[in-house]
Amino acid sequence: MSQDLITPPVIETRIAPVPKPDFGQLFRAMPGQYMILDLEMNYVDANAAYCASVEQPLEAFVGRNVFEAFPPTGEGGRQVEESLRRVAVTGVAETLPLVAYPIPRPSGDGFMMKYWSCVHLPLFDAEGRVAFVAQNAVDVTELQHLKTIAYGPGQGAPAQGESDLFQRAQEMAAINDSLARETQGLRDLFMQAPGFMTVLTGPNFTFALVNTAYQQLIGHRAVIGRPLAEALPEVVEQGFIEVLQTVARERKPFIGQAARVLLQRTADGPLEERFVDFVYQPILDADGLAWGVFVEGSDVTDRVLAERQQKLLVDELNHRVKNTLSTVQAIADQTLRSAADPASFREAFESRLMALSATHDLLTATSWRSAPLREVLLGEFRPYGAGRYRLDGADVDLTPAEALALGLLFHELATNAAKYGALSPGDGRVSVAWTVEDSRLRLTWSEIAGPPVRPPQERGFGSRLIERSLRGALGGEAVLDFRPEGLVCRIDLPLAAGS
C-alpha cells in the first residue's frame, strides 16, 4: 500500500510597512512652546503650547507680524527683536537665557509681564539659505515668581533663595548679552572685511562661514553647508582642492600670489578669469589635528591686468624708441651725405625731425592707436596757406607705422614743392586725392601751376626716401613722375587696419 506525499501549504509572510510620523501633528503636540516666522517676521505657524502661553488661538496671529501682535517694549523686547532678526540674517542659532517681555492681555486691557528663556533657530531651504526662524520659548514667569520680584517687595516677598536665583539669572543674561554684542561685532568685522574670507570644515571642505567679499568673488552663490566641490564645481580641476588637502594633512599654511582662477560668476555664464592673493591657514584642535581651513585673500585682478598693460606699454615704448632712433639715425646719415655744408645739413635735418615730431604728436593724441591721414597731410600744408592745397578723400585712420612713413614722405614732397615746385613763390598749388579699395590706399599727389619741372640729374635723399619709405614691412610703393607741368607722386599702400 503506497502512501501519497503531502506537500505542506505555502504560508506568505507580509511585513507591514512602518508608518511615518506626521511631523505636523508632532509639532503641535510638543509640550515646549514653538513658533515659526518667515524672514519678514510674520507668523507662519505655532504649536498648542505656545498658543496656551500667550492665551490666544492660532488664528489670532498667523500671518501677522510678530512685533505687531506683541510689540517689543523695554529691554527684553529689544533683545528678542534683535536676536530674531540677527538669526534670520546670519543663520546662526542664539539663546536668550532670561528676558522680560510684556504681552497684551487677551481682554485688551493692558499688558501682562512675562519672563521667558528663548532659543532662536534658523530653518534652511534646499539651497542652504535661511527660509524661516523658529523660536522655542519657555515661560518661567510662574516658576520663578519673576513678576513679583520685578515689581518689588510691595507685591509680595520672594521665597527664600529666589532673589539670589533671579540675580544670577540677570547676571547671566547680562553676560550673554555682552557676549552676543561682542560676537556680533566680530561677525560684522568678518562680514565687512575688504578681503575675502571663508571657513572650510571637514574632509570635504564644507563652507561654514563666508563673508561679503567672498560672495562677491564667486557671484553670490549659496554655498553655506555645501562642500567646495559641489558649491564651486568649476574649481575642481584647477588644483585648489589638492592644495587644501595638503594644508590640512601637513598642518602648514599655504600662500598664493596672483593665482589664476576661473569662476562661473553668473548662472549659465562663461568662466571668468580672476587673479587672487590668498592664504590657506589650517585650523587645529586641542590635539593638533586640522578640522578646517581658514581662507583669506584679496581679488587682485585689476592689479594684475594693470601690470600686464604696463609691461605691454613698456615693451611697446622700447620698440618705438628703437624704431625712432633708427629712423633719426638714417635721416642724419642720409642728410649728411647730401648736404653741401653744415648750415644746409642743419636746416634739412631739423625740418625732417620736426616732421617726425608732428606725426608723433598726432599719434600721442590717440595713445598711439592711429593717426588720421588728413591730419598728417595738413601738418605739412598749413604753413603755406589754405589756398595752396586741396585735399579730396574720405577719412582714413593710419597705424603708427603707416603714419610715420607717410609723414616723412609727405614732408619730403612738401619740402621739394616749396623749393622747386608748386609751393614755391607764385600761384602754384598741390592737389592730393585718395581712395581706399580692398583695404588699399591709393593716393595721388599732383602739383599744379608751378614752375616747369625737370627730372633731376641725380636722385637725392628726398627722392630715395619717397620711393623707398613704403617698401619692406609696409609692402607699399611710391612712384615719382616728373612731368613738365608739375610733379605727380602715386602711392599704393595696403592698410593694416583695413580702413
C-alpha positions in Angstrom: 0.0 0.0 0.0 1.6 3.3 -1.1 1.4 6.5 0.9 1.0 9.8 -1.0 3.4 12.6 -0.3 1.7 15.5 1.3 3.0 19.0 0.2 2.8 21.5 3.1 0.9 24.6 2.3 2.8 27.8 1.4 2.5 30.4 4.1 3.0 34.0 2.9 4.7 36.3 5.4 4.0 40.0 4.9 5.8 42.7 6.7 3.6 45.6 7.5 5.1 49.0 6.3 6.4 51.2 9.1 4.2 54.2 9.2 5.9 57.6 9.0 5.1 60.0 11.8 3.0 63.1 11.0 5.6 65.8 11.8 2.9 68.5 11.7 0.9 66.6 14.4 4.1 66.1 16.3 4.9 69.8 16.2 1.5 70.8 17.5 1.6 68.2 20.3 5.1 69.0 21.6 4.9 70.3 25.2 7.5 73.0 24.5 6.4 76.4 23.1 7.3 76.8 19.5 6.5 79.4 16.8 7.8 79.8 13.2 8.4 83.1 11.5 9.2 84.0 7.9 12.1 86.4 7.1 9.7 89.3 7.4 9.0 88.3 10.9 5.4 87.2 10.1 3.9 84.2 11.9 3.8 81.0 9.8 2.8 78.5 12.5 2.8 77.9 16.2 2.0 74.9 18.4 -0.7 74.5 21.1 1.7 75.1 24.0 2.7 78.5 22.5 -0.9 79.4 22.0 -1.8 78.5 25.6 1.1 80.5 26.9 0.1 83.7 25.1 -3.5 82.9 25.8 -4.6 83.4 22.2 -5.8 81.0 19.5 -3.6 80.3 16.4 -6.0 82.1 14.1 -5.5 85.3 16.1 -1.9 85.9 14.9 -0.9 83.6 11.9 0.0 85.9 9.0 0.5 88.9 11.3 3.9 90.4 12.1 5.1 89.1 15.5 6.1 92.6 16.6 2.7 94.0 15.6 1.0 91.2 17.6 3.4 91.6 20.5 5.1 95.0 20.4 8.7 94.7 21.7 8.6 97.1 24.7 11.5 97.5 27.1 15.0 96.0 27.1 13.7 92.4 26.8 11.6 93.3 23.8 14.7 94.9 22.1 16.8 91.7 22.9 14.2 89.4 21.4 13.7 91.5 18.2 17.4 92.0 17.6 18.1 88.3 18.1 15.3 87.1 15.8 16.4 89.4 13.0 20.1 88.5 13.5 19.4 84.8 13.2 17.4 85.5 10.0 20.5 87.2 8.5 23.4 85.1 9.9 21.8 81.7 10.0 23.4 81.1 13.5 21.2 79.9 16.4 21.1 82.2 19.5 19.9 81.7 23.1 18.5 84.3 25.5 18.6 82.8 29.0 16.1 85.2 30.5 14.2 88.1 29.1 11.2 90.1 30.4 8.7 90.6 27.6 5.2 92.0 28.4 2.4 90.8 26.1 -1.1 92.2 25.6 -3.9 90.7 27.7 -6.5 88.8 25.6 -9.2 91.1 27.0 -7.3 94.1 25.5 -7.0 95.6 29.0 -3.3 96.5 29.2 -0.3 94.1 29.3 0.9 91.2 31.4 4.5 90.8 32.2 6.0 87.5 31.1 9.5 86.1 31.6 11.0 83.8 29.0 14.0 81.7 28.3 14.3 81.6 24.5 16.2 79.7 21.8 16.1 81.1 18.2 16.8 78.6 15.4 17.4 79.2 11.7 15.5 76.8 9.3 17.2 76.4 5.9 15.8 75.7 2.4 17.1 73.2 -0.1 19.8 75.6 -1.3 21.2 76.2 2.2 19.6 79.7 2.7 17.7 80.8 5.7 14.0 80.5 4.9 12.4 80.7 8.4 13.2 81.4 12.0 11.9 79.2 14.8 11.6 80.1 18.5 11.4 77.7 21.4 10.3 79.7 24.4 10.0 78.5 28.0 7.6 80.6 30.1 9.3 80.8 33.6 7.0 83.5 34.9 5.2 81.4 37.5 8.2 79.2 38.3 10.4 82.0 39.5 7.8 84.4 40.6 9.6 86.9 38.5 6.6 89.2 38.2 6.5 89.7 42.0 10.3 90.1 42.2 10.5 92.5 39.3 7.8 94.8 40.9 9.5 94.8 44.3 8.6 93.6 47.8 5.4 95.5 47.8 3.9 93.0 45.5 4.9 90.1 47.8 8.1 88.9 49.3 10.1 86.4 47.3 10.7 83.0 48.7 14.0 82.0 50.2 16.7 81.8 47.5 14.6 83.3 44.7 16.3 86.7 45.0 19.7 85.1 44.5 18.4 82.9 41.7 16.9 85.9 39.9 20.1 87.9 40.4 22.2 85.1 39.0 19.8 84.9 36.1 20.0 88.6 35.5 23.8 88.5 35.7 23.9 85.5 33.2 21.6 87.4 30.9 23.9 90.5 31.1 26.9 88.4 30.4 25.2 86.6 27.5 24.1 90.0 26.1 27.7 91.3 26.3 29.0 88.2 24.6 26.3 88.4 22.0 27.3 92.1 21.2 31.0 91.1 21.1 30.2 88.1 18.9 28.1 90.3 16.6 30.9 92.9 16.4 33.3 90.2 15.4 30.8 88.8 12.9 30.3 92.3 11.4 34.0 92.8 11.2 34.3 89.4 9.4 31.4 90.1 7.0 32.6 93.7 6.2 36.3 92.9 5.8 37.6 94.2 2.5 39.4 91.0 1.8 37.5 87.8 1.1 37.3 85.2 3.9 35.7 81.8 4.4 36.0 78.9 6.8 36.0 75.4 5.3 35.4 72.4 7.6 35.7 68.6 7.4 37.4 66.3 4.9 35.1 67.7 2.1 35.9 71.3 2.9 32.3 72.3 3.6 31.6 76.1 3.7 30.8 77.1 7.3 31.3 80.9 7.1 31.5 83.2 4.1 31.9 87.0 4.1 30.5 89.5 1.7 33.8 89.9 -0.3 33.9 86.2 -0.9 30.3 86.2 -2.0 31.2 89.0 -4.5 34.1 87.0 -5.8 32.0 83.8 -6.5 28.9 85.6 -7.8 26.7 85.5 -4.7 26.1 81.8 -4.9 24.5 79.8 -1.9 27.5 77.9 -0.6 26.9 77.6 3.2 26.6 74.0 4.3 27.8 72.7 0.9 31.2 71.0 0.1 33.6 73.1 -2.0 33.5 70.6 -5.0 29.7 70.8 -5.0 29.3 74.6 -4.4 32.1 75.6 -6.9 32.4 72.7 -9.3 34.5 74.7 -11.8 37.5 74.8 -9.4 37.8 71.0 -9.0 40.2 70.7 -11.9 42.1 73.8 -11.1 44.2 72.3 -8.3 42.9 74.2 -5.3 41.3 71.2 -3.6 44.7 69.4 -3.7 46.4 72.4 -2.1 43.7 72.4 0.7 44.2 68.7 1.3 48.0 69.3 1.6 47.4 72.1 4.1 45.1 70.0 6.2 47.4 67.0 6.1 50.6 68.8 6.8 49.1 71.4 9.0 51.1 74.1 7.4 49.8 77.3 5.7 50.0 77.9 2.0 50.4 81.4 0.4 49.3 82.0 -3.2 50.1 85.2 -5.1 48.3 86.4 -8.2 46.9 82.9 -8.6 44.7 82.5 -11.7 41.2 81.1 -11.0 38.3 80.6 -13.4 34.9 81.2 -11.8 31.4 81.0 -13.2 30.1 84.1 -11.5 26.7 84.2 -13.3 24.2 81.4 -13.8 24.9 79.7 -17.1 27.5 82.4 -17.8 31.0 81.8 -19.1 34.0 81.2 -16.9 35.6 84.5 -15.8 39.3 84.9 -15.3 40.2 86.3 -11.9 43.5 86.7 -10.0 43.8 86.3 -6.2 46.4 86.7 -3.5 45.4 84.2 -0.7 46.4 82.3 2.4 45.2 78.8 3.4 45.6 78.6 7.2 44.9 75.2 8.9 42.6 75.4 11.9 43.8 73.0 14.6 42.0 71.4 17.5 43.4 70.7 21.0 45.2 67.6 19.8 46.9 69.5 16.9 44.7 68.0 14.2 43.3 70.1 11.4 39.5 70.2 11.5 39.2 73.0 8.9 41.0 75.6 6.8 40.6 79.4 7.1 40.8 81.1 3.7 41.7 84.8 3.5 42.8 86.8 0.5 42.2 89.6 -2.0 40.9 89.9 -5.5 43.9 91.4 -7.4 42.5 91.1 -10.9 42.7 94.8 -11.6 46.3 95.0 -10.4 47.4 92.0 -12.5 45.7 93.4 -15.6 47.2 96.8 -14.9 50.7 95.2 -14.6 50.1 93.3 -17.8 49.1 96.5 -19.6 52.1 98.4 -18.1 54.5 95.7 -19.3 52.9 95.8 -22.7 53.3 99.6 -22.8 56.9 99.4 -21.7 57.6 96.8 -24.4 55.8 98.9 -27.0 57.7 102.0 -25.8 61.0 100.3 -26.1 60.1 99.1 -29.6 59.0 102.6 -30.7 62.1 104.3 -29.2 64.4 101.9 -31.0 62.5 102.4 -34.3 62.5 106.2 -33.8 66.2 106.2 -33.0 66.9 104.1 -36.1 64.8 106.5 -38.2 66.7 109.5 -36.8 70.0 107.8 -37.4 69.0 107.1 -41.0 67.8 110.7 -41.5 71.0 112.1 -40.1 73.2 109.8 -42.2 71.4 110.4 -45.5 71.0 114.2 -44.8 74.7 114.4 -44.1 75.6 112.7 -47.4 73.5 115.1 -49.5 74.2 118.3 -47.6 76.6 120.8 -49.2 77.6 122.4 -46.0 76.9 122.3 -42.2 74.2 125.0 -42.5 72.2 123.2 -45.1 72.6 119.9 -43.1 71.2 121.6 -40.0 68.3 123.1 -41.9 67.3 119.8 -43.6 67.9 117.7 -40.6 65.9 119.9 -38.2 63.0 120.1 -40.7 62.8 116.3 -41.0 62.9 115.9 -37.3 60.1 118.4 -36.9 58.0 116.4 -39.4 58.7 113.2 -37.4 57.8 115.0 -34.2 54.5 116.3 -35.7 53.4 112.8 -36.6 54.4 111.6 -33.1 52.1 114.3 -31.7 49.2 113.1 -33.8 49.8 109.5 -32.5 50.2 110.6 -28.9 46.8 112.2 -29.1 45.2 108.8 -29.7 47.6 106.9 -27.3 49.5 105.6 -30.3 46.5 103.7 -31.7 46.2 105.6 -35.0 46.5 108.9 -36.8 44.1 110.4 -39.4 45.6 110.7 -42.9 44.0 114.1 -43.4 45.7 115.5 -40.3 49.1 114.1 -41.4 48.8 116.0 -44.7 47.5 119.2 -43.0 50.6 119.2 -40.8 52.7 119.8 -43.9 50.3 122.2 -45.8 49.2 124.6 -43.0 52.4 126.8 -43.2 51.6 127.6 -46.9 48.0 128.8 -46.5 44.6 127.3 -47.4 44.7 128.5 -51.0 47.8 126.5 -51.9 46.4 123.0 -51.5 43.3 120.8 -51.9 42.6 117.5 -50.1 40.0 115.1 -51.6 39.3 111.8 -49.9 37.4 110.0 -47.2 38.6 109.8 -43.6 41.3 107.1 -43.2 43.0 106.1 -39.9 46.6 105.1 -40.3 48.5 102.7 -38.0 51.6 104.2 -36.2 54.0 102.6 -38.7 51.9 103.9 -41.7 51.6 107.4 -40.2 55.3 107.7 -39.6 56.3 106.5 -43.0 53.7 108.7 -44.9 54.5 111.7 -42.6 58.2 111.7 -43.7 57.2 111.0 -47.3 54.7 114.0 -47.3 57.3 116.2 -45.7 59.8 115.4 -48.4 57.2 116.1 -51.1 56.2 119.4 -49.5 59.8 120.5 -49.0 60.6 119.7 -52.6 57.5 121.6 -53.7 58.4 124.6 -51.6 62.0 124.7 -53.1 61.4 123.8 -56.7 57.7 123.1 -57.3 54.1 124.3 -56.8 54.6 125.6 -53.3 57.5 127.9 -54.2 56.7 131.6 -54.6 53.9 132.0 -57.2 50.4 130.8 -57.8 51.1 127.1 -57.8 49.1 124.7 -55.6 49.0 121.0 -54.7 46.1 118.6 -55.1 46.0 115.4 -53.0 43.3 112.9 -53.8 42.9 109.4 -52.4 40.6 106.4 -52.3 40.5 103.1 -50.4 39.6 99.9 -52.2 40.0 96.4 -50.9 41.9 97.8 -47.9 44.5 99.5 -50.1 45.2 103.2 -50.1 45.7 104.8 -53.5 46.8 108.4 -53.2 47.9 110.8 -55.9 50.0 114.0 -55.1 49.7 116.4 -58.1 51.5 119.8 -58.3 49.7 122.3 -60.5 50.6 125.7 -62.0 54.1 125.7 -60.6 57.4 126.3 -62.4 58.3 123.9 -65.1 59.7 120.6 -63.8 62.8 118.8 -65.0 63.7 115.3 -63.9 66.7 115.5 -61.5 70.1 114.5 -62.9 70.8 112.7 -59.6 68.4 111.2 -57.1 68.9 112.9 -53.7 67.9 111.7 -50.2 64.4 113.1 -50.6 63.7 111.2 -53.8 65.2 108.0 -52.4 63.2 108.4 -49.2 60.0 108.9 -51.1 60.5 105.9 -53.4 61.8 103.5 -50.7 59.9 104.5 -47.5 56.9 102.4 -48.1 58.7 99.2 -49.1 59.7 96.4 -46.8 57.4 95.8 -43.9 54.6 98.0 -45.2 54.5 96.4 -48.6 53.7 99.6 -50.5 55.3 101.8 -53.1 55.6 105.4 -54.2 56.3 106.3 -57.8 57.5 109.8 -58.9 56.6 111.2 -62.3 58.4 114.4 -63.1 56.0 115.9 -65.7 56.9 119.3 -67.1 53.6 120.8 -65.8 54.2 119.5 -62.3 55.4 116.6 -60.2 53.0 113.7 -59.7 53.5 111.1 -57.0 51.4 108.0 -56.9 51.2 106.0 -53.7 49.8 102.4 -53.3 49.8 101.1 -49.7 48.0 98.1 -48.1 46.4 99.3 -44.9 47.0 97.1 -41.9 43.9 98.5 -40.1 41.6 97.7 -43.0 40.4 101.3 -43.1 
